[in-house]
Amino acid sequence: MITLLTIIIALVSFVLMGVVLIQNPKGGGVDSTFGGAGANQVFGAARSTDFVEKLTWGLAITLFVLAIITAIVVSNSAGASGGVIPLQSQG
């Protein structure tokens, strides 16, 4: 379960990075490098900006929730095993 959550967190993180990178830093919508001109013609400049902004917020919230769920699952699995972390021998 922890491995699945970790993989999902990694995928959401990569998608979030991509969505942030396609945004125009001046607030003009989708950057023209990634086909922004076509997106602006299809959606209109305002709608493409709204879509990218909503997608960014949705992915950020999803990442936050997944991190909390993963922390809870990890703490519960550590509690089930007694929460004892074996000491390493030095030498």
C-alpha positions as CSV (number, residue, x, y, z in Angstrom):
1,M,0.0,0.0,0.0
2,I,2.8,2.4,0.9
3,T,4.6,1.6,-2.4
4,L,1.4,2.4,-4.4
5,L,0.9,5.7,-2.6
6,T,4.5,6.6,-3.2
7,I,4.2,5.9,-6.9
8,I,1.0,8.0,-7.1
9,I,2.7,10.8,-5.3
10,A,5.6,10.7,-7.7
11,L,3.2,10.8,-10.7
12,V,1.2,13.6,-9.4
13,S,4.5,15.5,-8.6
14,F,5.7,15.1,-12.2
15,V,2.4,16.2,-13.7
16,L,2.3,19.2,-11.3
17,M,5.8,20.2,-12.4
18,G,4.8,20.0,-16.1
19,V,1.6,22.1,-15.5
20,V,3.6,24.7,-13.6
21,L,6.2,24.8,-16.4
22,I,3.6,25.4,-19.2
23,Q,2.2,28.4,-17.4
24,N,3.1,31.8,-18.8
25,P,5.0,33.7,-16.1
26,K,3.2,37.0,-17.0
27,G,-0.2,35.4,-16.5
28,G,-1.1,35.1,-20.1
29,G,-2.2,31.5,-20.1
30,V,-0.5,28.5,-21.7
31,D,3.0,29.2,-23.0
32,S,3.4,29.3,-26.7
33,T,6.3,26.8,-26.5
34,F,3.9,24.0,-25.7
35,G,1.2,24.7,-28.2
36,G,-0.3,27.7,-26.4
37,A,-1.4,29.4,-29.6
38,G,-3.6,26.4,-30.5
39,A,-5.0,26.2,-27.0
40,N,-5.8,29.9,-26.9
41,Q,-7.7,29.5,-30.2
42,V,-9.7,26.5,-29.0
43,F,-10.5,27.6,-25.5
44,G,-9.8,31.4,-25.6
45,A,-7.1,33.0,-23.6
46,A,-9.2,33.4,-20.4
47,R,-10.5,29.8,-20.4
48,S,-7.1,28.3,-21.0
49,T,-5.7,30.3,-18.1
50,D,-8.6,29.3,-15.8
51,F,-8.1,25.6,-16.8
52,V,-4.4,25.6,-16.1
53,E,-4.8,27.4,-12.8
54,K,-7.6,25.0,-11.6
55,L,-5.5,22.1,-12.7
56,T,-2.5,23.4,-10.7
57,W,-4.6,23.9,-7.6
58,G,-6.2,20.5,-8.0
59,L,-2.9,18.7,-8.3
60,A,-1.4,20.6,-5.4
61,I,-4.3,19.7,-3.1
62,T,-4.1,16.1,-4.3
63,L,-0.4,16.0,-3.5
64,F,-1.0,17.4,-0.1
65,V,-3.8,15.0,0.7
66,L,-1.8,12.0,-0.6
67,A,1.2,13.0,1.6
68,I,-1.0,13.1,4.7
69,I,-2.6,9.8,3.9
70,T,0.8,8.2,3.3
71,A,2.0,9.6,6.6
72,I,-1.0,8.1,8.4
73,V,-0.6,4.7,6.7
74,V,3.2,4.6,7.5
75,S,2.6,5.5,11.2
76,N,-0.2,2.9,11.4
77,S,2.0,0.2,9.9
78,A,4.8,1.1,12.3
79,G,2.4,1.0,15.2
80,A,1.3,-2.5,14.2
81,S,4.8,-3.8,14.3
82,G,5.3,-2.3,17.8
83,G,7.0,0.9,16.5
84,V,10.4,-0.5,17.5
85,I,13.3,0.5,15.3
86,P,16.2,-1.9,15.7
87,L,19.5,-0.2,16.5
88,Q,22.4,-0.6,14.2
89,S,25.6,-2.0,15.6
90,Q,28.6,0.2,15.2
91,G,31.9,-1.2,14.4
